[in-house]
Amino acid sequence: MNTVTRPRILVVGAGFAGVECVRRLERRLSPDEADVTLVTPFAYQLYLPLLPQVASGVLTPQSIAVSLRRSKRYRTRIIPGGAIGVDLKAKVCVIRTITDHIVDEPYDYIVLAPGSITRTFDIPGLTDHAFGMKTLAEAAYIRDHVITQLDLADASDDPAERASRLQFVVVGGGYAGTETAACLQRLTHAAVKRYPRLDPALIKWHLIDIAPKLMPELGDKLGRSAQEDLRRRGVEISLGVSIAKAGPEEVTFTDGRVVPTRTLIWTAGVVASPLIATLGADTVKGRLAVTAEMCLPGYDGVFALGDSAAVPDLA
């Protein structure tokens, strides 16, 4: 007796690409046509562009984390964890669950959309003293940290300590860094009114980037407008500059300036998930070299989306 099994479709990652892929599969395939499984450590989709608003308290964390199970018709199976390896020939994905168990998940088709991580460089002290802005936990922590600096500055009688606690440095002039500096500068500007012992003029925000202009991904007009607006609000913008080294109480810029600060926020770009480097497939700048149809050449049933895919520009 022949038994017909449904094809197993495994989607890795619950970012924009992964979630949209799952939604379209659910709309186009009936339950009898395929089994769809999603690998993600969190059962929600995070709207990353609004993390600065969470860091500044304008939005709550819950408002930008949308449950994957909000639809009553949701039928995709979720494996709570992260993919740590894929055997492309055996068609098996190795998953570490959030309870630290290792699971081998077989598939017939796999969609790789594990997203990206914050890009860092070999800068002394960077990983020890900088804060990222890539997760809900980081955004919530930064907000508490910034408010804590105001409290500690208010409680201190040491002018040097006050100056370092009331200066804030954001590295990265893309959308994430510019929004982070803008939102948090507004937060401190409003909050300092509740600290009568603090001079508002002591609060200084620095936004720096090695690029020659802000937000190049959004075009010259928006970049110039953002730069002018931030400067009017008192944010010091330094372009063509990066970090030479970071310490617990000061940051040294590549132009030689030393800024006393207890807050260094790093938003200088992203790189593809470390999972991609383990596959042994061809890559372009760390991303899988796929066809225009998002297929991985030489491997049957393997697709890549989002930050994991280097898609050719046919235009």
Salt bridges, closest charged atoms under 4 A:
GLU20 OE2 - ARG24 NE 2.94
GLU20 OE2 - ARG27 NH2 3.76
ASP35 OD1 - ARG6 NE 2.92
ASP100 OD1 - ARG96 NE 3.36
GLU105 OE2 - ARG77 NH1 2.88
ASP108 OD2 - ARG8 NE 3.21
ASP154 OD1 - ARG197 NH1 3.80
ASP157 OD1 - ARG197 NH2 3.21
GLU161 OE2 - ARG165 NE 2.88
ASP220 OD1 - LYS213 NZ 2.51
ASP229 OD1 - ARG232 NH2 3.46
ASP229 OD2 - ARG233 NH1 3.47
GLU236 OE1 - HIS206 ND1 3.85
GLU236 OE2 - ARG257 NH1 2.87
GLU249 OE2 - ARG262 NH2 3.98
ASP255 OD2 - ARG257 NE 2.90
ASP300 OD2 - LYS91 NZ 3.27
ASP307 OD1 - ARG287 NH2 3.92
